[in-house]
């Protein structure tokens, strides 16, 4: 085995290096086929039927993102609708090295990936893993979700919010096939993968690039690839060269996207460690609904002149990933911030000072939770990210019927403290919002007003200090009937015309 690896590795290393540098004339599919054929002919790969519970994802998959949980559920929905088809499953994997640090790291990576998915990915027992995928990764993860019964995204696949194997198989009996028969993987020997470190990364990218929308690399993964290419360059980084290398193996029109991404990465990636990109990727994994990002929106953000704006820009990108439905195009691309929004943040811009105050609140909330909360890493990510998104949406006056509106930055902070308190009831008082909390406790809402026949919404009542379960005791469907605790603790029914009353 080692002799075959020693004979094959130098040639494969040369092919991979040439392809990465754009010096290989082969197209994506030709290159993929040539490499895999050479590996098979040397006896360094074979076909195996493996239970998905013993299959992880290679850390280099999706430009080191591994898996995007919501994409896994979207793919499961597509497969369940069309039925399982063996001819459409092309799964490529490699063995996990039984010795050395790589095997330990790959197992730990998969366990962490599942643990930080907010329940959207199936739990992983690292000791059971045998192989990791570079192609067919999201298909494998989709089957694992069905077997494990993870938290679901699509109601038609779930019972009580949990992915239901029985419901899916009742709808499409063929979906039981990958569970009962397992999935066939082309598995490359671990010795070869260690000898050619970038082999699985390149095979993953070239194999997935020709697949459907559910497996196309996201813009954030493109940012990570650009960042990695830039770091690998010696001397001055030439981003036009970086863009060309990042475009190799992609569709011809991707070069314009790569140039836009380069501008963003150069300005806002977070430096050599790329901590901004890591933060965005972590947030993306927790989302049950993820919007697509227009790369030219990122390019516009790169023109922002704000030395302390890193956290604010990060929050704006998170707002794009989690854009409300009324700010998303028909093809799923977020459209939240325009050129005028960026202009308002420039020196002397109308939103500049509010943005600076928002940054201070973001930093204070993150520091407070890190010091005093007992929340999990995923809960901390969700709380701090939700706060950041709410702040930037408030600063830029972005409104949606599905989102609460706030009267001030401090009101956003007070609301998010309440949300954090629900997760960790032992949180102490937060000094930043204490004055506003005291006002809320001592000064009741007073007044009388009529509205149109459309009635009042839950979000409007919440904004006025009425909380479901505390002051709002009943909501009756779409007819907009509310029972609100009023004088002397009595319930007052509100329909179409409503009143604000002493609490």
Secondary structure, DSSP 8 states (H G I E B T S, - for coil): -HHHHHHHHHHHHHHHHHHHTT-----HHHHHHHHHHHHHHTT-EEEEEE-GGGEEE-TTHHHHT---HHHHHHHHHHHHHH---GGG--EEEEE--SSHHHHHHHHHHHHHHHHTTTTSS----GGG--EEEEESHHHHHHHHHHHHT-B-S-GGGEETTEE-HHHHHHH-GGGGHHHHS-EEEEEE-HHHHHHSTTHHHHHHHHHHTTS-GGGS--HHHHHHHHHHHHHH--SS--HHHHHHHHHTTS-TTHHHHHHHHHHHHHHHS-STT-HHHHHHHHHHHH-SS--B--HHHHHHHTT---TT-HHHHHHHHHHHHT--GGGB-TTSBB----HHHHHTTSTT-TTHHHHHHHHHHHHHHHHHHHHH----HHHHHHHHHHHHHHHHHHHTT---TTS---SSHHHHHHHHHHHHHHH-TT----GGGHHHHHHHHHS---------TT---HHHHHHTT--BTTTEEEEEGGGTEEEEE-GGG-EEEEESS------
